[in-house]
Amino acid sequence: MGDDQRRYAASTGATSSERLEVLRRELRRRGLPLVLESGARRRGLLARCAPALLCLLVVTVSIGYLDTLFVGVGDEDLSAEDPRAIAGSVALMFAVASPLVWWISSLVLRRLPRVVGTAVSLAAIVALATQHLLPALRHGPAVPERLGMTLLVLAAAYWGMGTMLRRAARRAWRELDSLGPMISRVIPLLMLTMLFFFYNAEIWQVAAQLTMQRTWAAVAVIALLSISLAAGNANDELGRMLEDHAKDPEAEAHPVRRAERFNVLLVSVLVTMIQVTLLAILVFVGFLAFGALSITEGTATQWIGKAPAQFEGFLAILPNTINRPMVQVCLVLAGLGALSFVASAGADPAYRTNFVEPVLREMREGLDVCDAYVAARHQCECADQLAAEQRAERQP
């Protein structure tokens, strides 16, 4: 918790409800909404959903317009100068830019009263339910699909997924500061240990036989293994931290509910996976640049047994030195490097100091805020109960 908020929460001039509201905002800022009681999560739910619902509306309108515009039209019937192709490109740009609508609307609605956000959400829900009535949008996602997506947005907001994602996004920006230690300590060691696999004919032969879909599937399996390993490490660290926190005589620790433990665990895993993703991107770019400089087409042909396949479509602009097997090998090695980093981060002292300790520090601070919130909520409930008893005594 920030110093200003600590002073305000502890000040005698602030009422119990004001201190409680400060701590609620702090918990949401830290990505710990599941610590809040269900009533607090329901309060202002529609207002919090307004940016996501506007983003969903832009996506469904764009898809509906595209489906209506090109219904019964084949690729051979279109040309670059066709007005339908131009209109379809504009609609596709709106769909791709929908996250920008989310971001801008969240910035604007955050500064307006809550009733404005509630009204925007209700208007977006009505528009989502009735957009098929417009002739230009009669195709596209069906009404049950749009309503199902709307309910999914509301459920995600109730469980605080947007709050956790915002916390992860802010952390991703802050994690750029860790690129220096990562580049200087982690990347050279990983690339040195994996260089043997990169200059191995067998892995190039395997990659040449795989489609890009199967390659991405293999990378997804490695990512799931990394997530499960990160979750296991974080769960062990959290268990030890909760034991130490409960024994701390200066901490007013409260019994941690399952939802609170899951929330703290999920935020720590998200932060860890942001680090892992940055590492994987750096390893991929490093091997790709190294391969483009040192592996010629003749060498790749000798390893694979045939000329390496080149990319097609919009990726055809890539230079010939970057072929498809090279990209596939770099993807797999980047995934394996990320998995190795997750495994080493919990055991290696140098990795732990630079990458694990900051996450643990945030976990400890989050637990302190949870304790403060539970204590403030108990104090507020006692004050409300005392006020109710006093009103009952004054009644004849």
Disulfide bonds with the S-S distance in Angstrom:
none
